[in-house]
Amino acid sequence: MPVDGRIPTLSRGTTAEEVAALLRDLIMSGSLKPGEQLREEGLSAQFDVSRRTVRDALGLLARERIVRHYRHKGSRVVLFTENDIHDLYRVRTTLEGSAAARAGELSDAQLKGLTEAFEDLESATNDGQAEAIVSADLAFHQAVVGLIGSTRVNDFFADIAVEMRFALSILESTYHESSHRPAEALAEHRAIWAAFLDRDVATASRLVQEHADANERLLVDVVASTAITDLIP
């Protein structure tokens, strides 16, 4: 990766977790592009940290599946394949579908978190800040999954949350939904929220599936339009 001023110099003593956090933010913002190479030597010089620290940071991001390491060829920001997208959304629709199946039995107290998440998404949409919208969007869907009422499921979703956030960031950077169709995107989430509040299992199930399917199709289109073989070393 070229040292071009996009990444600030960090102080000595910086931990791998801090380097990973900075790289994660750059990946989510689009400053580091899908498929972009992450060279240990260049990052070490830019951050003024050891190559071991950089290597450990890249390892953390690899476990989050937003960086991939190629044997003898180094690391790159993940460039999703169509199978990656299908697999990620298979997990998402399974979990959100399970939450929708419980809509009829949810209490007002259980739905409070979903309402708060929708209100945060509405506020972020009104502010028009793309990164905040992506974060609030993910938090809304995390709240949907939370309605299953399982700590283990919540932990599992948290494990894929960074990867899902990256997918949503790619959608935003490609289609600019927050600026081109903010009202329509918010309306889709409002309808899902309302179906849960109405305890309408059939409608909640249909809407979470339709919303996920639409995003999945858009992401597959993005992947299909990318010359993957030109970017992998």
C-alpha positions, 0 to 999 in steps of 0.5 A, spaced: 500 500 500 502 506 498 504 511 503 500 517 501 498 521 507 491 517 508 494 514 514 496 518 520 503 517 523 502 513 530 506 514 536 511 508 538 507 503 543 501 503 539 498 496 540 495 491 534 488 493 536 489 500 535 492 499 528 487 494 527 481 499 529 484 505 524 485 500 518 478 498 520 475 505 519 479 506 513 476 500 510 469 502 512 470 509 509 472 506 503 479 510 503 482 503 503 478 499 497 476 492 496 482 488 493 487 493 495 494 490 498 496 492 505 504 491 505 507 490 512 513 494 511 509 500 508 504 500 514 510 499 519 513 505 516 507 509 516 505 508 523 512 508 526 510 501 529 514 494 528 512 489 523 510 484 528 504 489 530 502 490 523 502 483 522 498 482 528 493 487 526 492 484 520 491 478 523 485 481 527 482 483 521 483 477 517 479 474 523 473 479 522 474 477 514 475 484 512 482 482 510 485 476 507 492 473 507 495 470 501 500 465 502 507 468 500 503 474 497 501 478 503 494 481 505 489 485 501 482 488 503 477 483 502 474 483 495 467 479 496 466 473 491 459 472 489 459 465 494 461 470 500 455 474 499 450 468 498 453 465 504 453 472 508 446 473 507 444 466 508 446 467 515 442 474 515 436 471 513 436 465 517 437 469 523 432 475 522 427 470 519 427 466 526 426 473 529 420 475 525 417 468 527 417 470 534 414 477 532 407 474 535 409 473 542 414 479 543 412 484 549 413 491 549 419 491 553 422 486 548 421 491 542 423 497 546 430 496 543 428 495 536 424 502 536 430 505 539 434 502 533 429 505 528 429 512 531 437 512 531 437 510 524 431 515 522 436 520 526 442 518 522 438 518 515 435 525 517 443 528 518 445 525 511 452 522 514 453 516 510 457 512 515 453 514 521 447 511 516 451 504 515 452 504 522 445 505 524 442 500 519 447 495 522 445 496 529 437 496 527 438 489 524 442 487 530 436 489 534 432 485 530 436 479 531 436 480 538 429 479 538 430 471 538 432 472 545 439 468 545 445 470 548 449 465 543 445 468 537 447 475 539 454 473 540 454 469 533 451 475 529 457 480 533 462 475 530 459 477 523 457 484 524 464 487 522 463 483 515 456 485 514 458 492 516 463 492 510 458 489 505 453 495 507 459 500 506 460 497 499 453 498 498 453 505 500 459 507 496 457 504 490 449 506 490 449 512 494 443 510 497 443 515 503 443 521 498 439 518 492 434 514 496 434 516 503 426 516 504 425 510 500 431 506 504 428 508 511 421 506 509 423 499 508 426 499 515 420 503 518 415 497 515 419 492 518 419 495 525 412 496 524 410 489 522 414 487 529 410 492 533 404 489 530 406 482 532 405 481 524 409 474 523 407 473 516 409 481 514 415 481 518 417 475 515 416 477 508 419 484 509 426 482 512 426 477 507 425 482 501 429 487 504 435 482 505 434 479 498 434 486 495 441 488 498 444 481 496 442 482 489 445 489 489 452 486 492 452 480 487 451 485 481 457 489 484 461 483 485 460 481 478 462 487 475 469 487 479 475 484 475 477 479 481 482 476 477 486 482 476 486 484 483 488 478 487 496 477 486 
